[in-house]
């Protein structure tokens, strides 16, 4: 769903937590936000903490996040998601019907589907606030 007056898509997303019966639904996720910012809220809230206890105890960057490349077909490969990248980048080049379904796994869990990994994963730097300026000269490389 596109926001009124802006060029930004707000998504509804479904979170499937492996080895639990918990499925959470989020509405209005801004495509420029990260999956990490969204999932942190779920794992920190006390509402599901008893059912999601093993996931809450794990470091966020150790959890595995997947989405199907094609929503139809039982053997569709999954993409492993980079939770530090914007949602719009994670959903680019995927076929989405209705809304994305994101599957969350502990690092110790095994999965029985093919995983497509990004050949050169991007490393994301923290966003600088507009009011921040850096007065230091750029470091010079050694030649």
C-alpha positions as CSV (number, residue, x, y, z in Angstrom):
1,X,0.0,0.0,0.0
2,X,1.4,3.4,-1.0
3,X,1.3,6.3,1.4
4,X,-0.9,9.3,0.5
5,X,1.3,12.2,-0.7
6,X,4.5,10.3,-0.6
7,X,6.5,7.9,-2.7
8,X,6.8,5.3,0.0
9,X,5.2,1.9,0.3
10,X,3.8,0.8,3.7
11,X,3.7,-3.0,3.9
12,X,1.7,-5.5,5.9
13,X,4.0,-8.3,6.9
14,X,3.5,-11.7,8.5
15,X,6.2,-13.1,10.9
16,X,6.3,-16.9,11.2
17,X,8.5,-18.1,14.2
18,X,9.9,-21.5,13.6
19,X,9.2,-24.2,16.2
20,X,6.4,-22.1,17.8
21,X,2.7,-21.5,17.0
22,X,3.2,-17.8,16.9
23,X,2.4,-15.8,13.7
24,X,2.4,-12.1,14.1
25,X,1.0,-9.5,11.6
26,X,2.4,-6.0,11.2
27,X,0.6,-3.2,9.3
28,X,2.0,0.0,7.9
29,X,5.7,-1.0,7.8
30,X,7.6,1.8,6.0
31,X,9.7,0.4,3.2
32,X,12.7,2.5,4.4
33,X,12.7,0.9,7.8
34,X,14.8,-2.2,8.6
35,X,13.5,-5.6,9.6
36,X,15.8,-5.3,12.6
37,X,13.9,-2.3,13.9
38,X,10.5,-4.1,13.5
39,X,11.5,-7.5,15.0
40,X,13.2,-5.9,18.0
41,X,9.9,-4.5,19.1
42,X,8.3,-8.0,18.9
43,X,11.1,-9.7,20.8
44,X,11.3,-7.0,23.5
45,X,7.6,-6.9,24.2
46,X,6.3,-9.1,27.0
47,X,3.2,-10.1,25.1
48,X,4.8,-13.1,23.4
49,X,8.0,-13.5,25.4
50,X,7.0,-16.8,27.0
51,X,6.4,-18.4,23.6
52,X,9.3,-16.7,21.9
53,X,11.7,-17.1,24.8
54,X,14.5,-19.0,22.9
55,X,14.4,-16.3,20.2
56,X,14.4,-13.4,22.7
57,X,17.4,-14.9,24.4
58,X,19.4,-15.0,21.1
59,X,21.3,-12.1,19.8
60,X,19.3,-10.5,17.0
61,X,22.0,-10.7,14.4
62,X,22.3,-14.5,15.0
63,X,18.7,-15.2,14.1
64,X,18.0,-16.3,10.5
65,X,15.3,-14.6,8.4
66,X,14.0,-16.0,5.2
67,X,11.3,-15.2,2.6
68,X,10.2,-17.3,-0.4
69,X,11.3,-16.2,-3.8
70,X,8.0,-17.3,-5.3
71,X,5.0,-17.6,-3.0
72,X,3.5,-20.5,-4.9
73,X,5.0,-24.0,-4.9
74,X,6.2,-26.1,-2.1
75,X,9.8,-26.3,-3.3
76,X,10.3,-22.6,-4.0
77,X,13.8,-21.4,-2.8
78,X,14.0,-19.0,0.0
79,X,16.1,-15.8,0.2
80,X,18.0,-15.2,3.4
81,X,17.3,-11.6,4.5
82,X,19.7,-9.0,5.8
83,X,17.8,-7.5,8.7
84,X,20.0,-4.4,8.7
85,X,19.0,-3.4,5.1
86,X,15.8,-1.4,4.3
87,X,12.7,-3.5,3.7
88,X,12.5,-2.2,0.1
89,X,15.9,-3.7,-0.7
90,X,14.9,-7.0,0.8
91,X,11.7,-7.3,-1.2
92,X,13.1,-6.1,-4.5
93,X,13.0,-8.8,-7.3
94,X,10.7,-11.1,-5.2
95,X,7.1,-12.1,-6.1
96,X,4.8,-10.9,-3.3
97,X,1.2,-12.0,-3.1
98,X,-0.9,-10.0,-0.6
99,X,2.0,-9.4,1.9
100,X,5.5,-10.8,2.6
101,X,5.7,-13.8,5.0
102,X,9.0,-13.7,6.9
103,X,10.2,-16.9,8.5
104,X,12.4,-16.6,11.6
105,X,14.8,-19.4,12.7
106,X,17.2,-19.8,15.6
107,X,20.8,-20.4,14.4
108,X,20.6,-23.9,15.8
109,X,17.5,-24.9,13.8
110,X,17.8,-26.8,10.6
111,X,15.6,-26.1,7.5
112,X,14.7,-28.3,4.6
113,X,14.5,-25.7,1.8
114,X,17.0,-24.3,-0.7
115,X,18.5,-20.9,0.3
116,X,19.6,-18.2,-2.1
117,X,22.3,-16.0,-0.6
118,X,23.5,-12.7,-1.9
119,X,26.9,-13.1,-3.5
120,X,28.3,-9.8,-2.1
121,X,26.3,-8.9,1.0
122,X,26.3,-5.2,1.7
123,X,27.6,-4.0,5.0
124,X,25.3,-1.3,6.3
125,X,26.7,1.7,8.2
126,X,24.6,3.4,10.8
127,X,22.6,6.3,9.4
128,X,23.9,9.7,10.3
129,X,21.4,12.3,11.4
130,X,21.1,15.3,9.2
131,X,22.4,17.6,12.0
132,X,25.7,15.6,12.2
133,X,28.7,16.8,10.3
134,X,32.1,15.3,10.1
135,X,34.9,17.9,10.1
136,X,37.7,15.3,9.8
137,X,39.6,15.0,6.5
138,X,39.2,11.7,4.7
139,X,41.9,9.1,5.6
140,X,44.5,8.5,2.9
141,X,45.3,5.0,1.8
142,X,48.9,3.7,1.7
143,X,50.3,3.2,-1.7
